[in-house]
Amino acid sequence: MSAIAIHRPTSLEEAVGLLDEMGEEAMVVAGSTAVAIMVTQGLIAPTALIGIDRLPGLSEIRHLDGAIEIGALVTHRAVERSPILRERIPVLAETFARVANARVRNAATVGGVLAEADYASDPPAVLLALDASLVATGPEGARTIPLTRFFKGFYETDLAPNEILTAVRIPVPPAGTGAVYEKYVTRSSEDRPCVGAIAMVRFSDDGATVAELRAAVAAAAETPQRFAEVESAAIGRDLTDALAREVADAYADRIDTLDDLRGSAAYRTKMIRVWVRRAIEGAADRARSR
C-alpha cells in the first residue's frame, strides 16, 4: 500500500481549495472512525486525507431563530450531552446516545456520519424525520441541501467531490410534539441496528386527532426511508392502534428491504411492522404527556 498524504488545513477556504485541487482521489476526515477501518481493510485507497479537525467554527451547537445548527465537527457525545438539544429536540440527543459506545461517540462527528451515508447508522433517519437540512461548502460558496434529497444510495450522497459538509440545521419541532426512536439490534447491544424507527406525533387541540405524524426507518434499505403520503393520510384521524398498524404496514409494504448479517430482507419487513408501530405509540404517549 502506497503512503497516504495527510493534510490538515486551518481554514475552510484552504480545505476546499485542497479538495478541489486533488479531486476524487482525496477524502475529507474528521473523527476518522469509519475511514480508518475502511482503509485498513482495503475497501478504499485514497491518495490523500484532508483532516478538517482544525477548522474553526465547526464544533459548535447554536440555537438560531426557530432552529438548531450543529457544526460538522460536533461529536456524537456532544450531541448526547447538549443542554440545548435535550431541552428542544430530546429525541436527537437520545438517538446519538445509543450509537455504539462512549469511546466511539467521543470521536465520531455529526458531519462524518452524514457524509459517510452508511445505511446502518442511527442518526440519519432521525434527522430525516426532523426535516433537517445540510450546509455544504465548495469553491462556489455554501449551499443548503434538504436531507430528503441528500442520500442517493450505498455510501452515495448529493455532495459534490469538491464540497465539504459544514453544518446540519434542524427546525425545532412545534410545542406538544412527542418523538421516539426505537433501535432494534439482533446481536451485540453496541451493534448497528437491524431496523431503526423514528416517529413524531402532535395532536390537535382536541387531544385525540392527529395534527402531524412523521416516521422514518433506518438500516432497512440503502437509504433512510420516509413516506410523506403515508404521513399525510394520518392527519385528522384518531390515533388508534389500528391507525398505528396501518402506517407501519404501509412502510413495510413500500420499503425494498435488504439482507445482511443483522437480518434477512423478509425478517426486516416483519420488524418494520413491529417497530414503526411501537415508535408511533411511544411518540403518542410522549405527546399526550406534554
ZIRA-V753332 format. One record per backbone hydrogen bond with DSSP energy under -1.0 kcal/mol. NH is the residue of the N-H (numbers start at 0). CO is the residue of the C=O. If there is no record, write none. Layout:
BEGIN
NH,CO + NH,CO
END
This chain:
BEGIN
4,46 + 6,48 + 14,10 + 15,11 + 16,12 + 17,13 + 18,14 + 19,15 + 20,16 + 21,17 + 22,18 + 25,22 + 26,47 + 28,49 + 35,31 + 37,33 + 38,34 + 39,35 + 40,36 + 41,38 + 42,37 + 43,37 + 46,24 + 47,24 + 48,4 + 49,26 + 50,6 + 51,28 + 54,51 + 61,68 + 63,66 + 65,63 + 67,169 + 68,61 + 69,167 + 70,59 + 71,165 + 72,57 + 73,70 + 75,107 + 76,104 + 78,74 + 79,75 + 80,76 + 85,81 + 86,82 + 87,83 + 88,84 + 91,88 + 92,88 + 93,89 + 94,90 + 95,91 + 96,92 + 97,94 + 98,95 + 104,100 + 105,101 + 106,103 + 107,103 + 109,73 + 110,71 + 112,108 + 113,109 + 114,110 + 115,111 + 120,117 + 125,121 + 126,122 + 127,123 + 128,124 + 129,125 + 130,127 + 131,126 + 132,168 + 133,144 + 134,166 + 135,142 + 136,163 + 137,140 + 140,137 + 142,135 + 144,133 + 146,131 + 148,145 + 149,146 + 151,155 + 152,155 + 154,116 + 155,152 + 157,149 + 162,159 + 163,136 + 165,134 + 166,134 + 167,69 + 168,132 + 169,67 + 171,65 + 176,173 + 177,200 + 179,198 + 181,196 + 183,194 + 190,187 + 193,183 + 194,183 + 195,217 + 196,181 + 197,215 + 198,179 + 199,213 + 200,177 + 201,211 + 203,208 + 206,203 + 209,236 + 210,201 + 211,201 + 213,199 + 215,197 + 216,224 + 217,195 + 218,118 + 224,216 + 230,226 + 231,227 + 232,228 + 233,230 + 234,231 + 235,209 + 236,233 + 238,207 + 239,237 + 243,239 + 244,240 + 245,241 + 246,242 + 247,243 + 248,244 + 249,245 + 250,246 + 251,247 + 252,248 + 253,249 + 254,250 + 256,254 + 257,219 + 259,262 + 262,259 + 267,263 + 268,264 + 269,265 + 270,266 + 271,267 + 272,268 + 273,269 + 274,270 + 275,271 + 277,273 + 278,274 + 279,275 + 280,276 + 281,277 + 282,278 + 283,279 + 284,280 + 285,281 + 286,282 + 287,283 + 288,284
END
